[in-house]
């Protein structure tokens, strides 16, 4: 039973870690808003292009991290399901 508990705890911890990473969505939303402001400024004045490119790069990285967190969360849930199935939860 100890091994079973350990497996469940690990899978649950993995799920919680992945779920915590999904909070990146808030940061992404703020970055997206900043990007829109810079796009407007660039359209009007033609300035701060380097910052605009950096924010676009940041958004792509956030998207990747969010996707990775979703996958990790699903894998952890599958791990919990597998452990339960094998141990007749």
C-alpha positions in Angstrom: 0.0 0.0 0.0 2.9 2.3 0.6 4.1 2.1 -3.0 0.5 2.9 -4.1 0.4 6.0 -1.9 3.8 7.1 -3.2 2.7 6.8 -6.8 -0.6 8.7 -6.1 1.3 11.4 -4.3 3.8 11.8 -7.1 1.1 12.0 -9.7 -0.9 14.4 -7.7 2.2 16.6 -7.1 2.8 16.6 -10.9 -0.7 17.6 -11.5 -0.5 20.5 -9.0 2.8 21.7 -10.5 1.3 21.7 -14.0 -1.9 23.4 -12.7 0.3 26.1 -11.1 2.1 26.7 -14.3 -1.2 27.5 -16.0 -1.3 30.7 -14.0 1.0 32.0 -16.8 -2.2 32.8 -18.6 -2.6 35.9 -16.4 0.9 37.1 -17.3 0.3 36.3 -21.0 -2.9 38.5 -20.9 -0.9 41.4 -19.4 1.9 41.0 -22.0 -0.7 40.9 -24.8 -2.2 44.2 -23.6 1.2 45.8 -23.5 1.9 44.5 -27.0 -1.3 46.1 -28.3 -0.3 49.4 -26.8 3.2 49.2 -28.4 1.6 48.2 -31.7 -0.5 51.4 -31.6 2.5 53.5 -30.7 4.6 51.9 -33.5 1.7 52.6 -35.9 1.5 56.2 -34.9 5.2 57.1 -34.4 7.2 54.3 -35.8 9.1 53.8 -32.6 9.9 51.1 -30.1 10.0 48.3 -32.7 12.6 46.4 -30.7 10.3 46.3 -27.7 7.4 45.2 -29.9 9.4 42.2 -31.2 10.5 41.2 -27.7 6.9 41.2 -26.5 5.9 39.1 -29.5 8.7 36.6 -28.6 7.5 36.6 -25.0 4.0 35.8 -26.0 5.2 32.8 -28.1 7.2 31.6 -25.1 4.1 31.9 -22.8 2.0 30.0 -25.3 4.6 27.2 -25.4 4.8 27.1 -21.6 1.0 27.0 -21.2 0.7 24.2 -23.7 3.5 22.3 -21.9 1.6 22.8 -18.6 -1.6 21.5 -20.1 0.2 18.4 -21.4 1.9 17.8 -18.0 -1.5 18.1 -16.3 -3.1 15.6 -18.5 -0.2 13.2 -18.1 -0.4 13.5 -14.4 -4.2 12.8 -14.5 -3.6 9.8 -16.7 -0.9 8.6 -14.2 -3.4 8.8 -11.3 -6.0 7.0 -13.4 -3.5 4.3 -14.3 -2.4 3.8 -10.7 -6.0 3.6 -9.5 -6.9 1.2 -12.3 -4.0 -1.1 -11.5 -4.7 -1.0 -7.8 -8.5 -1.2 -8.1 -9.3 2.2 -6.5 
